[in-house]
Amino acid sequence: MSGLGMLKQAKPKIQAADIQAAAGWGVAAAAGAVWLVQPFDWIKKTFIDKPAPEEK
């Protein structure tokens, strides 16, 4: 029975600083991935340029 008490004490608690740190590392990882791949032509073609009108 004493083993259960030790497990309850060792259980980590999630704090707001942990969530902020995880979100910060996620933003840093996403920025690093965009910097590494640099898909600017695809972004421009997909979101900025208007599609050419189709001819019949």
VENPETA-V932822 format. One record per residue. N is the residue number from 0. RES is the residue in three letters. SS is DSSP state (helix for helix, strand for strand, loop for the rest). PHI is phi in degrees with one decimal (* if undefined). PSI is psi in radians with two decimals (999 if undefined). Layout:
n->N res->RES ss->SS phi->PHI psi->PSI
n->N res->RES ss->SS phi->PHI psi->PSI
This chain:
n->0 res->MET ss->loop phi->* psi->-0.52
n->1 res->SER ss->helix phi->-69.4 psi->-0.40
n->2 res->GLY ss->helix phi->-65.8 psi->-0.61
n->3 res->LEU ss->helix phi->-65.8 psi->-0.65
n->4 res->GLY ss->helix phi->-64.8 psi->-0.66
n->5 res->MET ss->helix phi->-70.1 psi->-0.60
n->6 res->LEU ss->helix phi->-66.7 psi->-0.66
n->7 res->LYS ss->helix phi->-66.4 psi->-0.62
n->8 res->GLN ss->helix phi->-70.9 psi->-0.61
n->9 res->ALA ss->helix phi->-82.2 psi->-0.15
n->10 res->LYS ss->loop phi->-66.7 psi->2.11
n->11 res->PRO ss->loop phi->-73.8 psi->2.62
n->12 res->LYS ss->loop phi->-108.8 psi->2.37
n->13 res->ILE ss->loop phi->-80.2 psi->2.26
n->14 res->GLN ss->loop phi->-114.4 psi->2.86
n->15 res->ALA ss->helix phi->-61.4 psi->-0.62
n->16 res->ALA ss->helix phi->-64.9 psi->-0.59
n->17 res->ASP ss->helix phi->-65.7 psi->-0.72
n->18 res->ILE ss->helix phi->-67.3 psi->-0.72
n->19 res->GLN ss->helix phi->-63.8 psi->-0.71
n->20 res->ALA ss->helix phi->-66.0 psi->-0.73
n->21 res->ALA ss->helix phi->-64.2 psi->-0.72
n->22 res->ALA ss->helix phi->-65.3 psi->-0.70
n->23 res->GLY ss->helix phi->-63.6 psi->-0.76
n->24 res->TRP ss->helix phi->-66.8 psi->-0.57
n->25 res->GLY ss->helix phi->-65.9 psi->-0.73
n->26 res->VAL ss->helix phi->-65.2 psi->-0.73
n->27 res->ALA ss->helix phi->-64.1 psi->-0.70
n->28 res->ALA ss->helix phi->-66.4 psi->-0.73
n->29 res->ALA ss->helix phi->-65.1 psi->-0.74
n->30 res->ALA ss->helix phi->-64.3 psi->-0.69
n->31 res->GLY ss->helix phi->-65.1 psi->-0.67
n->32 res->ALA ss->helix phi->-66.4 psi->-0.74
n->33 res->VAL ss->helix phi->-65.6 psi->-0.70
n->34 res->TRP ss->helix phi->-64.9 psi->-0.67
n->35 res->LEU ss->helix phi->-69.3 psi->-0.76
n->36 res->VAL ss->helix phi->-85.2 psi->-0.67
n->37 res->GLN ss->loop phi->51.6 psi->1.15
n->38 res->PRO ss->loop phi->-87.3 psi->0.77
n->39 res->PHE ss->helix phi->-68.4 psi->-0.63
n->40 res->ASP ss->helix phi->-63.8 psi->-0.73
n->41 res->TRP ss->helix phi->-65.8 psi->-0.73
n->42 res->ILE ss->helix phi->-62.7 psi->-0.77
n->43 res->LYS ss->helix phi->-63.3 psi->-0.80
n->44 res->LYS ss->helix phi->-66.6 psi->-0.64
n->45 res->THR ss->helix phi->-81.0 psi->-0.74
n->46 res->PHE ss->helix phi->-108.9 psi->-0.46
n->47 res->ILE ss->helix phi->-101.6 psi->-0.89
n->48 res->ASP ss->loop phi->-70.2 psi->2.49
n->49 res->LYS ss->loop phi->-85.1 psi->2.49
n->50 res->PRO ss->loop phi->-66.7 psi->2.55
n->51 res->ALA ss->loop phi->-69.6 psi->2.47
n->52 res->PRO ss->loop phi->-67.4 psi->2.42
n->53 res->GLU ss->loop phi->-78.5 psi->2.43
n->54 res->GLU ss->loop phi->-99.4 psi->2.54
n->55 res->LYS ss->loop phi->-100.1 psi->999
